[in-house]
Amino acid sequence: MKLPNKFSILVWTCNLILTLLMIFLVAGFYYYSVLPGIFDVELDSAGVEKSSHRISHNLLTDNFVYERVIDKEASIDTSRYYFSSTRNLYQIDISDSLTVETEVINRDLSSESSTWGGFVSKSFLVTESVDPLPIRFAAPAISLDRDRYIELARSNVIYFIMVLLVTTIFFGLLRQFIAGLRSPSFFTRKNAIYLYCIAALTLTTPFLMWAWSSWLRPNLFSDYKVGGSIIPVNYAPDLSLTLLFFGVVLLVIAWCFDQGVKLQKDQELTI
């Protein structure tokens, strides 16, 4: 019996995703190896009176910023290293709020032309000054020495690689399970094991995330009390709870699938 081609399309979709994940994994390992050199860039400051140079390293929720400021008139040539994280977002008290200069785009006077694919080829924007916008949430930055900065930045890359590795394993198992859909003998113990492995991986991931954030990733803000702030806030959805719920659902599906395999074998023996 020949099954619909949509299963083949799903398999090839998984193949494409796995290929991209493998490329990102190789790029992650390469980035880890060259990361210290990124912050050793020697700028030719001859003839430069004032200059500011910034390199940002942002993976997942952590942000690492390297800044070099040159002001020969004030005899300044400094390099600074900062760490901040969206997991350490603070709500600022109204009386102490900062503001940012803002301009609004006048859509009536502005114009842009797009290609057939939706990519903007030409744009002409007209902006108008408006009142500054208040800052209600802030992610403070902690100053670090270079060695500590590099250590944390590289550990951030390791965490990113771990996320890619778990995702690769997940889609690899999913691809094997979907590939079984193309076979007439779909209800097999082998496919049930694939489902159990997917469920186990999904259930294990939140605990790995907790172990990383609790033991391996130091909380640099634990000894700080941010003045003018109310409490740390995080409006992002709790990914750990979502994964736990999804893992339990997958586990139930895997168990039902396994029971279906056993019933099928019992019927075959009865016949």
C-alpha positions in Angstrom: 0.0 0.0 0.0 1.4 3.3 -1.1 0.9 6.1 1.5 0.4 9.8 0.6 3.4 11.9 -0.4 2.7 14.3 2.5 4.7 11.9 4.7 7.7 12.2 2.4 7.3 16.0 2.5 7.4 15.8 6.3 10.5 13.7 6.2 12.3 16.0 3.9 11.2 19.0 6.1 12.9 17.3 9.0 16.0 16.6 6.9 16.2 20.3 6.0 15.8 21.3 9.7 18.5 18.8 10.7 20.8 20.1 8.0 20.4 23.7 9.3 20.9 22.6 12.9 24.1 20.8 12.0 25.4 23.9 10.2 24.5 26.0 13.3 26.3 23.4 15.5 29.5 23.6 13.4 29.3 27.4 13.4 28.8 27.4 17.2 31.9 25.3 17.8 33.9 27.6 15.4 32.5 30.7 17.2 33.5 29.3 20.5 37.1 28.8 19.3 37.5 32.3 17.9 35.5 34.2 20.6 38.5 35.5 22.6 40.1 36.9 19.5 36.9 38.9 18.7 37.6 41.1 21.7 41.4 41.6 20.9 40.8 43.8 17.9 43.5 46.4 17.7 42.1 49.7 16.4 44.3 52.1 14.5 43.7 55.2 16.6 46.4 57.3 14.9 44.9 60.7 14.1 41.6 59.8 15.9 40.5 62.5 18.4 37.2 60.9 19.4 35.9 57.4 18.7 33.6 54.8 20.3 33.7 51.1 19.3 31.2 48.5 20.4 31.0 44.7 19.9 27.9 42.9 21.1 27.6 39.2 21.7 24.0 38.1 22.2 22.8 34.5 22.5 19.5 33.4 24.0 18.8 35.8 26.9 22.3 36.9 27.9 24.0 40.0 26.4 27.8 40.7 26.4 29.0 44.1 25.3 32.6 45.3 24.7 33.1 49.0 24.4 36.2 51.0 23.6 36.1 54.8 24.0 38.8 57.2 22.7 38.8 60.9 23.6 42.3 62.3 23.2 41.3 65.7 24.4 40.3 64.3 27.7 43.2 61.7 27.7 40.7 58.8 27.6 41.4 55.5 25.9 39.5 52.8 27.8 38.1 49.4 27.2 35.1 48.1 29.2 33.3 44.8 29.3 29.6 44.6 30.4 27.1 41.8 31.0 23.3 42.1 31.1 20.4 39.7 30.7 16.8 40.0 29.9 16.3 37.5 32.8 17.3 40.4 35.0 14.8 43.0 33.9 13.7 45.5 36.4 10.6 47.7 36.6 11.7 51.3 37.2 9.9 53.6 39.6 7.9 56.3 37.8 9.6 59.2 39.5 13.1 57.8 38.5 12.3 56.8 35.0 14.7 57.7 32.1 13.6 58.8 28.7 14.8 58.3 25.2 14.7 60.8 22.3 12.1 59.6 19.8 10.9 60.4 16.3 7.8 59.1 14.7 7.5 58.2 11.0 5.1 60.2 8.9 3.4 57.6 6.8 1.6 60.1 4.6 4.9 61.8 3.5 7.0 58.6 3.5 7.1 56.1 0.7 8.7 52.7 -0.1 8.7 50.4 -3.0 8.9 46.6 -2.7 9.8 43.8 -5.1 7.5 41.0 -5.8 8.9 38.9 -3.0 8.1 41.6 -0.4 11.7 42.8 0.0 12.0 46.6 0.3 14.2 47.9 -2.5 13.8 51.6 -2.0 12.5 53.6 0.9 12.0 57.3 1.7 11.2 58.1 5.3 10.1 61.4 6.8 10.2 61.6 10.6 8.9 64.1 13.0 10.1 64.8 16.6 7.8 63.9 19.4 8.1 63.9 23.2 10.7 61.5 24.6 9.4 58.1 25.5 9.8 57.0 29.1 11.7 53.9 30.1 9.7 51.7 32.4 11.8 48.6 32.3 15.6 48.3 32.3 18.3 45.6 32.1 21.3 46.8 34.2 24.8 46.0 32.9 27.5 44.8 35.3 31.1 45.7 34.5 33.5 42.8 34.4 37.3 42.3 33.9 38.3 40.8 30.5 39.1 37.3 31.7 35.8 36.9 33.5 33.9 38.4 30.5 35.5 35.9 28.1 34.7 33.0 30.5 31.0 33.9 30.8 30.7 34.7 27.0 32.2 31.3 26.1 29.9 29.5 28.6 27.0 31.3 26.9 28.1 29.8 23.6 28.3 26.3 25.2 24.8 26.7 26.5 23.7 27.7 23.0 25.4 24.6 21.5 23.7 22.4 24.1 20.3 23.8 23.1 21.1 23.1 19.4 22.3 19.6 20.3 19.1 18.7 22.1 17.0 20.2 19.3 19.0 18.2 16.8 18.4 14.9 18.7 14.6 15.8 19.0 14.2 16.4 15.2 16.3 13.3 14.5 14.0 11.1 16.5 11.0 12.8 15.1 12.3 12.2 11.6 12.7 8.5 12.3 9.2 8.3 13.6 7.7 10.2 10.7 9.7 8.0 8.2 7.9 5.0 9.7 4.6 6.5 8.5 5.6 5.6 5.0 5.7 1.9 5.9 2.5 -0.2 5.8 3.7 -1.8 9.1 3.5 1.5 11.0 2.4 0.1 14.4 5.7 -1.4 15.5 7.6 -1.5 18.8 10.4 0.4 17.1 8.2 3.4 16.4 6.8 3.3 19.9 10.4 3.5 21.3 11.0 6.6 19.1 7.9 8.2 20.7 9.1 7.3 24.2 12.5 8.8 23.5 11.0 12.0 22.2 8.8 12.3 25.3 11.7 11.5 27.6 13.9 14.1 25.9 11.2 16.7 26.2 10.6 15.9 29.9 14.4 16.0 30.6 15.1 19.3 28.9 13.4 21.6 31.6 15.6 19.9 34.3 18.7 20.5 32.2 17.7 24.1 31.8 17.2 24.4 35.6 20.5 22.7 36.3 22.3 25.1 34.0 20.7 28.3 35.4 21.0 27.1 39.0 24.5 25.6 39.1 26.5 26.3 36.0 25.4 29.9 35.1 26.2 32.2 38.0 23.6 34.8 39.0 25.7 37.9 38.9 22.8 40.1 40.1 22.2 38.1 43.3 24.4 40.4 45.4 23.0 43.6 43.9 20.0 45.7 45.0 19.0 47.9 42.0 18.1 51.3 43.3 14.9 53.0 42.0 13.5 49.7 40.9 10.5 47.8 42.2 11.1 44.1 41.6 12.6 42.0 38.9 10.1 41.1 36.3 9.9 38.6 33.5 6.9 38.6 31.2 8.3 35.9 28.9 6.3 32.6 29.0 7.7 29.9 31.3 9.3 27.6 28.7 10.1 24.9 31.3 6.4 24.4 32.3 5.4 24.4 28.6 8.0 21.7 27.9 6.9 19.6 30.9 3.3 19.8 29.8 4.2 18.9 26.2 6.4 16.1 27.4 3.6 14.6 29.5 1.2 14.7 26.5 3.9 13.0 24.3 4.4 10.4 27.0 0.6 9.6 27.1 0.6 9.4 23.2 3.6 7.1 23.3 1.9 4.8 25.9 -1.3 4.7 23.8 0.7 3.9 20.7 2.5 1.1 22.5 -0.7 -0.3 23.7 -2.0 -0.3 20.1 1.1 -2.2 19.0 0.4 -4.8 21.7 -3.3 -5.2 20.8 -2.3 -5.5 17.1 0.1 -8.3 17.9 -2.6 -10.1 20.1 -5.1 -9.9 17.2 -2.5 -11.3 14.8 -1.8 -14.2 17.2 -5.6 -14.8 17.6 -6.1 -15.0 13.8 
